[in-house]
Amino acid sequence: MQSKLNAATGMALLLMLLVLPDLFASGGSRPEFDPPQLSESDTKALAELERRAAQLAQSSDAASQDLFATDARNYLGDPYVHAHALLLAGGVYEGAGRKTEALESYRTVVATSRDEFHRLVAIDAVVSILRSQQEYGLALQDLDSFLSDSKLRSDARSYLSISRAQLLARLKRTDEAVDSVQSLFKNGELSEESAGGALEEIAVDAMSGPESIKTEEIDRWTVHNLPTFANKPRFRGNFAHVLETRGHLDEAIEARISLAAEFPADSRRLENLLEAANLLCTKGRYEEAVQYYKKIEAVTPSRNADATIKSLAKTNLQSALIRLASERPVPTVDLTRRSSSNMTLLILANAAVIAVLGVVYYLKRKRA
């Protein structure tokens, strides 16, 4: 049963590679290519290959998978159909968990096909497999070899350059990755959305390890140069988290509060208010924190996550109130601030006490 599920998953992934390319390159979409006009016989052959591949998605028969791949390699019809058949074979192998054979099939398309669309899909598939195996160096080698083709369309080159930058980030070559994306944007080869998405992924990779400081640098560059992208709630929330981890608590508090105020319908609004209140407590600003905890308590939760946040806010509110009470000074008498009438009464009272003590002393002396 598990092998059948894997095979079905592999075919689904391949179809997504062919039909929904945006899912396979965060920060950019695959360039569009016009398919060639096929003869009736080639059209029928293509349909038959796709039918067989779909059947194999429900099978774990390795011999049948190998036979399909052999038929794909030996196809002598239209080059477009040939490349498509090899991609289908790669998808069959990948779904069966035979990643080595899948890579071989995809790389054959990259090396031999004259159809740019299928070559682009194939290199995407190669990089996807190698990334899943954390073989970032090997993926970079394959990608650099592909990019060395001088005939590669400029839009295809820009699209793949995003993948290349993401691989550099995984290899902790953050500066190279950032420079690549920023240069593409400055040269007009990437949209603001594409550049922002790519830089966001690079920043996430930089969060771990000694390069965490570069996450802040990347995000601040995004804020100043990609204002539309930087105004999205997701980015602003991530940037607030970066500010917090970098120790800029006042900025992080302001970012959380403004985000919650400007996007009241955002699903993470209560989370932002909770984070802001918690940071206010960290700064010792308990009175302000109490206000935001109470705002959360007043909300009727519409999701389980909101109910959890409301529960946390209630607990944290009690803690903040205790801390606030412990830090308030106990009322004391300050003689310098008493009214003149009170001061007169105090002096008279003290004089009366002294007089009484004097009488007691006199009577003791007389008896002696």
Summary of the structure (lengths in Angstrom):
residues: 368
radius of gyration: 35.0
end to end distance: 114.0
largest distance: 140.4
contacts: 1137
relative contact order: 0.06
helix: 77%
strand: 0%
